[in-house]
Amino acid sequence: MSVPNEFAKAPVILLGMHRSGTTMVAELLDRLGLFLGRELESNHEALYFLDLDDELFRRANAAWDNPSPMLAFFAHRDAVELSRRALESELESKNFRSFVGWKQYLKHGGVSGMDRPWGFKDPRAVFTLPLWLQLFPDAKLVAVHRNGIDVANSLFTREKKRLAHQREVFERRIARRAPHRRFERAAYKGSPRCLSFEGAFSLWEEYVARLDQVLADAARPTFHVHYEQFVASPREPLAALADFCGLTRFSKEDFEAALGEVDSSRGNAFKQARPTPEIERALASPWMKKLGYSS
């Protein structure tokens, strides 16, 4: 892939487990001038790159809550090379217009024409990063870390709410006459793994273990955002993060507005967690100890 300018060669890739604060970081960087896409979903993720990672996962028979098949995929060089060539072609195709918009695409073409600081965010990039780094070896990596107990509780709570909502939908719909099968209309759909705290926590462990490995393998400068410390005192780390990402054109007003969006009250939820046997086992996790969350 021909990438003639510094912006095209060096996207910012935001990495981190689901519910770890990557959305907050993406929103802050967006406000300070990092282009993350024209079409964003609710977690500030570009639909274009979400679809690409989704396709990579699907073709390897992986899922966001069952990412391990991606490890088998990367063990086969020929399979990785085929996917790399396909991605390389895709990023220069007209489909790239959904990321930058028609006007930008007609003016500069595919990814090789990117003329401003840009990047993308998807927690699954923790598992697809080696492929992205083949395409963008100069990428700037930002890794977001958060206490695994908070992450697991957030996933567990979300999945319980989803199940409760689906029960309500079932009661409303099951009695209706419709051309679709009742199973299609009302059966559970979600992440069974995250219907328990233990399952959600083990998924966090899987992501942080992989993140640790891919960053070690990449051997690239990486900016680490520790969520709890960041939200407690964001001014200096946000300025340093903006500088790391090459963002220099934002105004003082933009920076202060970004700081105003940081909710410091969300950084210590884990301290309120009830000391259950599940929590005690989580605190003993080697990854909780390594990241400084075991006490």
MILO-119776 format. One record per residue (C-alpha): residue number from 1; residue in one letter; x, y, z. Coordinates in nm, 3 decimals. Each point is the difference from the previous one (the first is absolute). Layout:
<k->NUM r->a u->X v->Y w->Z>
...
//
This chain:
<k->1 r->m u->0.000 v->0.000 w->0.000>
<k->2 r->s u->0.135 v->0.340 w->-0.097>
<k->3 r->v u->-0.009 v->0.233 w->0.300>
<k->4 r->p u->0.187 v->0.315 w->-0.103>
<k->5 r->n u->-0.061 v->0.231 w->0.294>
<k->6 r->e u->0.046 v->-0.012 w->0.375>
<k->7 r->f u->-0.371 v->0.007 w->0.080>
<k->8 r->a u->-0.082 v->-0.296 w->-0.224>
<k->9 r->k u->0.279 v->-0.208 w->0.150>
<k->10 r->a u->-0.069 v->0.071 w->0.366>
<k->11 r->p u->-0.360 v->-0.037 w->0.114>
<k->12 r->v u->-0.075 v->-0.001 w->0.370>
<k->13 r->i u->-0.131 v->-0.342 w->0.101>
<k->14 r->l u->-0.193 v->0.003 w->0.327>
<k->15 r->l u->0.030 v->-0.328 w->0.186>
<k->16 r->g u->-0.170 v->-0.131 w->0.311>
<k->17 r->m u->-0.255 v->-0.244 w->0.135>
<k->18 r->h u->-0.370 v->0.074 w->-0.043>
<k->19 r->r u->-0.131 v->0.235 w->0.273>
<k->20 r->s u->0.352 v->0.113 w->0.089>
<k->21 r->g u->-0.037 v->0.369 w->-0.084>
<k->22 r->t u->0.100 v->-0.012 w->-0.367>
<k->23 r->t u->-0.317 v->0.187 w->-0.095>
<k->24 r->m u->0.087 v->0.286 w->0.235>
<k->25 r->v u->0.352 v->0.022 w->-0.143>
<k->26 r->a u->-0.131 v->-0.009 w->-0.357>
<k->27 r->e u->-0.248 v->0.280 w->0.069>
<k->28 r->l u->0.270 v->0.218 w->0.155>
<k->29 r->l u->0.240 v->-0.052 w->-0.290>
<k->30 r->d u->-0.278 v->0.066 w->-0.249>
<k->31 r->r u->-0.070 v->0.334 w->0.169>
<k->32 r->l u->0.370 v->0.087 w->-0.021>
<k->33 r->g u->0.018 v->-0.071 w->-0.373>
<k->34 r->l u->0.058 v->-0.371 w->-0.056>
<k->35 r->f u->-0.215 v->-0.118 w->-0.291>
<k->36 r->l u->-0.170 v->-0.327 w->0.094>
<k->37 r->g u->-0.246 v->-0.031 w->-0.286>
<k->38 r->r u->-0.307 v->0.160 w->-0.153>
<k->39 r->e u->-0.237 v->-0.276 w->0.110>
<k->40 r->l u->0.039 v->-0.085 w->0.369>
<k->41 r->e u->-0.209 v->-0.230 w->0.213>
<k->42 r->s u->-0.092 v->0.064 w->0.364>
<k->43 r->n u->0.341 v->-0.101 w->0.138>
<k->44 r->h u->0.180 v->0.245 w->-0.230>
<k->45 r->e u->0.119 v->-0.275 w->-0.231>
<k->46 r->a u->0.006 v->0.042 w->-0.377>
<k->47 r->l u->-0.245 v->-0.235 w->-0.167>
<k->48 r->y u->0.252 v->-0.057 w->-0.278>
<k->49 r->f u->0.275 v->-0.142 w->0.222>
<k->50 r->l u->-0.254 v->-0.180 w->0.220>
<k->51 r->d u->-0.122 v->-0.183 w->-0.308>
<k->52 r->l u->0.355 v->-0.096 w->-0.099>
<k->53 r->d u->0.086 v->-0.139 w->0.344>
<k->54 r->d u->-0.339 v->-0.169 w->0.012>
<k->55 r->e u->0.073 v->-0.171 w->-0.330>
<k->56 r->l u->0.346 v->-0.107 w->0.116>
<k->57 r->f u->-0.153 v->-0.152 w->0.314>
<k->58 r->r u->-0.285 v->-0.165 w->-0.187>
<k->59 r->r u->0.228 v->-0.162 w->-0.256>
<k->60 r->a u->0.213 v->-0.145 w->0.281>
<k->61 r->n u->-0.314 v->-0.122 w->0.185>
<k->62 r->a u->0.073 v->0.240 w->0.287>
<k->63 r->a u->-0.226 v->0.242 w->0.186>
<k->64 r->w u->0.060 v->0.298 w->0.228>
<k->65 r->d u->-0.070 v->-0.219 w->0.303>
<k->66 r->n u->0.180 v->-0.303 w->-0.147>
<k->67 r->p u->0.312 v->0.148 w->-0.159>
<k->68 r->s u->0.235 v->-0.297 w->0.039>
<k->69 r->p u->-0.044 v->-0.130 w->-0.361>
<k->70 r->m u->0.190 v->0.310 w->-0.110>
<k->71 r->l u->0.311 v->-0.145 w->0.163>
<k->72 r->a u->-0.027 v->-0.306 w->-0.224>
<k->73 r->f u->-0.047 v->0.227 w->-0.301>
<k->74 r->f u->0.324 v->0.188 w->0.068>
<k->75 r->a u->0.185 v->-0.331 w->0.035>
<k->76 r->h u->-0.047 v->-0.058 w->-0.375>
<k->77 r->r u->0.214 v->0.237 w->-0.207>
<k->78 r->d u->-0.171 v->-0.071 w->-0.333>
<k->79 r->a u->-0.344 v->0.076 w->0.142>
<k->80 r->v u->0.126 v->0.326 w->0.151>
<k->81 r->e u->0.169 v->0.102 w->-0.325>
<k->82 r->l u->-0.318 v->-0.061 w->-0.199>
<k->83 r->s u->-0.198 v->0.216 w->0.242>
<k->84 r->r u->0.268 v->0.270 w->-0.004>
<k->85 r->r u->-0.016 v->0.025 w->-0.379>
<k->86 r->a u->-0.379 v->0.015 w->0.010>
<k->87 r->l u->0.006 v->0.278 w->0.261>
<k->88 r->e u->0.263 v->0.191 w->-0.196>
<k->89 r->s u->-0.223 v->-0.003 w->-0.306>
<k->90 r->e u->-0.309 v->0.087 w->0.204>
<k->91 r->l u->0.158 v->0.309 w->0.158>
<k->92 r->e u->0.069 v->0.147 w->-0.344>
<k->93 r->s u->-0.343 v->-0.087 w->-0.140>
<k->94 r->k u->-0.300 v->0.228 w->-0.031>
<k->95 r->n u->-0.141 v->-0.163 w->0.312>
<k->96 r->f u->0.241 v->0.219 w->0.198>
<k->97 r->r u->-0.235 v->0.289 w->-0.074>
<k->98 r->s u->-0.224 v->-0.118 w->0.284>
<k->99 r->f u->0.285 v->0.081 w->0.239>
<k->100 r->v u->0.106 v->0.338 w->-0.142>
<k->101 r->g u->-0.310 v->0.110 w->-0.189>
<k->102 r->w u->-0.050 v->0.045 w->-0.375>
<k->103 r->k u->0.161 v->0.344 w->-0.021>
<k->104 r->q u->0.324 v->-0.113 w->0.165>
<k->105 r->y u->0.007 v->-0.322 w->-0.200>
<k->106 r->l u->-0.047 v->0.175 w->-0.335>
<k->107 r->k u->0.278 v->0.244 w->0.090>
<k->108 r->h u->0.257 v->-0.237 w->0.151>
<k->109 r->g u->-0.112 v->-0.356 w->-0.069>
<k->110 r->g u->0.057 v->-0.285 w->0.243>
<k->111 r->v u->0.202 v->-0.022 w->0.318>
<k->112 r->s u->0.324 v->0.105 w->-0.173>
<k->113 r->g u->-0.154 v->0.345 w->-0.045>
<k->114 r->m u->-0.072 v->0.070 w->0.367>
<k->115 r->d u->0.114 v->0.357 w->0.062>
<k->116 r->r u->-0.069 v->0.050 w->0.371>
<k->117 r->p u->0.048 v->-0.181 w->0.331>
<k->118 r->w u->-0.237 v->-0.295 w->0.004>
<k->119 r->g u->-0.057 v->-0.333 w->0.164>
<k->120 r->f u->-0.252 v->-0.261 w->0.097>
<k->121 r->k u->-0.127 v->-0.177 w->0.308>
<k->122 r->d u->-0.133 v->-0.351 w->0.049>
<k->123 r->p u->0.068 v->-0.218 w->0.306>
<k->124 r->r u->0.039 v->-0.299 w->-0.233>
<k->125 r->a u->0.308 v->0.169 w->-0.144>
<k->126 r->v u->0.177 v->-0.145 w->0.304>
<k->127 r->f u->-0.021 v->-0.328 w->-0.192>
<k->128 r->t u->0.033 v->0.130 w->-0.357>
<k->129 r->l u->0.286 v->0.245 w->0.068>
<k->130 r->p u->0.278 v->-0.212 w->-0.156>
<k->131 r->l u->-0.181 v->0.021 w->-0.333>
<k->132 r->w u->-0.057 v->0.375 w->0.026>
<k->133 r->l u->0.366 v->0.052 w->0.083>
<k->134 r->q u->0.099 v->-0.180 w->-0.319>
<k->135 r->l u->-0.195 v->0.268 w->-0.186>
<k->136 r->f u->0.097 v->0.289 w->0.229>
<k->137 r->p u->0.339 v->-0.076 w->0.160>
<k->138 r->d u->0.028 v->0.363 w->0.117>
<k->139 r->a u->-0.336 v->0.000 w->0.177>
<k->140 r->k u->-0.025 v->0.181 w->0.332>
<k->141 r->l u->-0.136 v->-0.234 w->0.267>
<k->142 r->v u->-0.213 v->0.115 w->0.292>
<k->143 r->a u->-0.079 v->-0.267 w->0.260>
<k->144 r->v u->-0.277 v->0.061 w->0.253>
<k->145 r->h u->0.000 v->-0.200 w->0.325>
<k->146 r->r u->-0.275 v->-0.026 w->0.261>
<k->147 r->n u->-0.060 v->-0.203 w->0.314>
<k->148 r->g u->-0.129 v->-0.342 w->-0.103>
<k->149 r->i u->-0.264 v->-0.005 w->0.272>
<k->150 r->d u->-0.161 v->0.315 w->-0.139>
<k->151 r->v u->0.020 v->-0.133 w->-0.354>
<k->152 r->a u->-0.155 v->-0.334 w->0.096>
<k->153 r->n u->-0.274 v->0.164 w->0.207>
<k->154 r->s u->-0.083 v->0.232 w->-0.289>
<k->155 r->l u->-0.023 v->-0.287 w->-0.249>
<k->156 r->f u->-0.193 v->-0.217 w->0.246>
<k->157 r->t u->-0.247 v->0.280 w->0.078>
<k->158 r->r u->-0.051 v->0.081 w->-0.367>
<k->159 r->e u->-0.068 v->-0.362 w->-0.087>
<k->160 r->k u->-0.247 v->-0.044 w->0.287>
<k->161 r->k u->-0.188 v->0.310 w->-0.116>
<k->162 r->r u->-0.003 v->-0.133 w->-0.355>
<k->163 r->l u->-0.144 v->-0.331 w->0.117>
<k->164 r->a u->-0.265 v->0.176 w->0.210>
<k->165 r->h u->-0.097 v->0.213 w->-0.298>
<k->166 r->q u->-0.023 v->-0.306 w->-0.222>
<k->167 r->r u->-0.228 v->-0.167 w->0.253>
<k->168 r->e u->-0.232 v->0.301 w->-0.020>
<k->169 r->v u->0.010 v->-0.011 w->-0.378>
<k->170 r->f u->-0.079 v->-0.372 w->0.012>
<k->171 r->e u->-0.310 v->0.060 w->0.208>
<k->172 r->r u->-0.120 v->0.270 w->-0.238>
<k->173 r->r u->0.075 v->-0.185 w->-0.321>
<k->174 r->i u->-0.059 v->-0.365 w->0.070>
<k->175 r->a u->-0.378 v->0.039 w->-0.012>
<k->176 r->r u->0.000 v->0.194 w->-0.326>
<k->177 r->r u->-0.066 v->-0.155 w->-0.334>
<k->178 r->a u->0.285 v->0.061 w->-0.241>
<k->179 r->p u->0.153 v->-0.166 w->-0.305>
<k->180 r->h u->0.332 v->-0.052 w->0.180>
<k->181 r->r u->0.070 v->-0.294 w->0.224>
<k->182 r->r u->-0.050 v->0.081 w->0.366>
<k->183 r->f u->0.350 v->-0.122 w->0.081>
<k->184 r->e u->0.148 v->0.255 w->-0.240>
<k->185 r->r u->-0.205 v->0.278 w->0.152>
<k->186 r->a u->0.044 v->-0.068 w->0.368>
<k->187 r->a u->0.286 v->-0.237 w->0.092>
<k->188 r->y u->0.307 v->0.123 w->0.191>
<k->189 r->k u->0.277 v->0.164 w->-0.200>
<k->190 r->g u->0.311 v->0.135 w->0.164>
<k->191 r->s u->0.316 v->-0.109 w->0.181>
<k->192 r->p u->-0.063 v->-0.298 w->0.230>
<k->193 r->r u->0.360 v->0.029 w->0.116>
<k->194 r->c u->-0.074 v->0.342 w->0.148>
<k->195 r->l u->-0.316 v->-0.114 w->0.177>
<k->196 r->s u->0.228 v->-0.079 w->0.294>
<k->197 r->f u->0.262 v->0.216 w->0.169>
<k->198 r->e u->0.251 v->-0.283 w->-0.027>
<k->199 r->g u->-0.053 v->-0.032 w->-0.374>
<k->200 r->a u->0.031 v->0.374 w->-0.056>
<k->201 r->f u->0.314 v->0.019 w->0.215>
<k->202 r->s u->0.165 v->-0.289 w->-0.184>
<k->203 r->l u->-0.068 v->0.185 w->-0.325>
<k->204 r->w u->0.180 v->0.307 w->0.142>
<k->205 r->e u->0.294 v->-0.224 w->0.090>
<k->206 r->e u->0.005 v->-0.137 w->-0.355>
<k->207 r->y u->0.007 v->0.349 w->-0.150>
<k->208 r->v u->0.265 v->0.144 w->0.229>
<k->209 r->a u->0.222 v->-0.305 w->-0.049>
<k->210 r->r u->-0.023 v->0.040 w->-0.376>
<k->211 r->l u->0.054 v->0.376 w->0.022>
<k->212 r->d u->0.313 v->-0.056 w->0.205>
<k->213 r->q u->0.130 v->-0.247 w->-0.259>
<k->214 r->v u->-0.076 v->0.202 w->-0.314>
<k->215 r->l u->0.158 v->0.312 w->0.146>
<k->216 r->a u->0.312 v->-0.195 w->0.093>
<k->217 r->d u->0.015 v->-0.148 w->-0.351>
<k->218 r->a u->-0.060 v->0.337 w->-0.165>
<k->219 r->a u->0.288 v->0.162 w->0.187>
<k->220 r->r u->-0.142 v->0.341 w->-0.088>
<k->221 r->p u->-0.037 v->0.312 w->0.212>
<k->222 r->t u->-0.335 v->-0.027 w->0.175>
<k->223 r->f u->-0.192 v->0.252 w->0.207>
<k->224 r->h u->-0.160 v->-0.170 w->0.300>
<k->225 r->v u->-0.318 v->0.147 w->0.149>
<k->226 r->h u->-0.079 v->-0.132 w->0.347>
<k->227 r->y u->-0.368 v->0.083 w->0.031>
<k->228 r->e u->-0.022 v->0.058 w->0.374>
<k->229 r->q u->0.303 v->0.232 w->0.007>
<k->230 r->f u->-0.106 v->0.178 w->-0.316>
<k->231 r->v u->-0.351 v->0.094 w->0.114>
<k->232 r->a u->0.129 v->0.106 w->0.343>
<k->233 r->s u->0.237 v->0.259 w->-0.148>
<k->234 r->p u->-0.035 v->0.021 w->-0.380>
<k->235 r->r u->0.170 v->0.328 w->-0.091>
<k->236 r->e u->0.363 v->-0.111 w->-0.032>
<k->237 r->p u->-0.065 v->-0.347 w->-0.147>
<k->238 r->l u->-0.245 v->0.140 w->-0.255>
<k->239 r->a u->0.253 v->0.260 w->-0.114>
<k->240 r->a u->0.267 v->-0.270 w->-0.026>
<k->241 r->l u->-0.238 v->-0.229 w->-0.190>
<k->242 r->a u->-0.088 v->0.273 w->-0.247>
<k->243 r->d u->0.368 v->0.065 w->-0.060>
<k->244 r->f u->0.068 v->-0.372 w->-0.049>
<k->245 r->c u->-0.278 v->-0.016 w->-0.260>
<k->246 r->g u->0.136 v->0.302 w->-0.188>
<k->247 r->l u->-0.292 v->0.229 w->0.084>
<k->248 r->t u->0.114 v->0.362 w->0.009>
<k->249 r->r u->-0.275 v->0.211 w->-0.155>
<k->250 r->f u->-0.261 v->-0.006 w->0.274>
<k->251 r->s u->-0.078 v->0.317 w->0.193>
<k->252 r->k u->0.026 v->0.057 w->0.373>
<k->253 r->e u->-0.379 v->0.009 w->0.006>
<k->254 r->d u->-0.019 v->-0.342 w->-0.167>
<k->255 r->f u->0.242 v->-0.143 w->0.252>
<k->256 r->e u->-0.192 v->0.138 w->0.298>
<k->257 r->a u->-0.327 v->-0.124 w->-0.148>
<k->258 r->a u->0.152 v->-0.346 w->-0.037>
<k->259 r->l u->0.113 v->0.002 w->0.363>
<k->260 r->g u->-0.353 v->0.095 w->0.100>
<k->261 r->e u->-0.130 v->-0.324 w->-0.152>
<k->262 r->v u->0.209 v->-0.223 w->0.227>
<k->263 r->d u->-0.209 v->-0.147 w->0.281>
<k->264 r->s u->0.237 v->-0.052 w->0.292>
<k->265 r->s u->-0.267 v->-0.180 w->0.205>
<k->266 r->r u->0.019 v->-0.307 w->-0.222>
<k->267 r->g u->0.356 v->-0.088 w->0.086>
<k->268 r->n u->-0.050 v->-0.167 w->0.336>
<k->269 r->a u->-0.301 v->-0.225 w->-0.049>
<k->270 r->f u->0.208 v->-0.306 w->0.083>
<k->271 r->k u->0.052 v->0.131 w->0.353>
<k->272 r->q u->-0.374 v->-0.031 w->0.060>
<k->273 r->a u->-0.015 v->-0.363 w->-0.114>
<k->274 r->r u->-0.141 v->-0.236 w->0.263>
<k->275 r->p u->0.269 v->-0.247 w->0.116>
<k->276 r->t u->-0.156 v->-0.315 w->-0.147>
<k->277 r->p u->0.191 v->-0.324 w->-0.063>
<k->278 r->e u->0.000 v->0.090 w->-0.371>
<k->279 r->i u->0.157 v->0.338 w->0.074>
<k->280 r->e u->0.261 v->-0.161 w->0.225>
<k->281 r->r u->0.095 v->-0.243 w->-0.274>
<k->282 r->a u->0.021 v->0.287 w->-0.249>
<k->283 r->l u->0.233 v->0.195 w->0.230>
<k->284 r->a u->0.234 v->-0.300 w->0.001>
<k->285 r->s u->0.028 v->-0.001 w->-0.380>
<k->286 r->p u->0.361 v->0.034 w->-0.122>
<k->287 r->w u->-0.118 v->0.269 w->-0.242>
<k->288 r->m u->-0.160 v->0.203 w->0.278>
<k->289 r->k u->0.332 v->-0.017 w->0.182>
<k->290 r->k u->0.204 v->0.088 w->-0.306>
<k->291 r->l u->-0.215 v->0.305 w->-0.074>
<k->292 r->g u->0.001 v->0.116 w->0.361>
<k->293 r->y u->-0.362 v->-0.079 w->0.085>
<k->294 r->s u->0.042 v->-0.279 w->0.256>
<k->295 r->s u->-0.011 v->0.222 w->0.309>
//
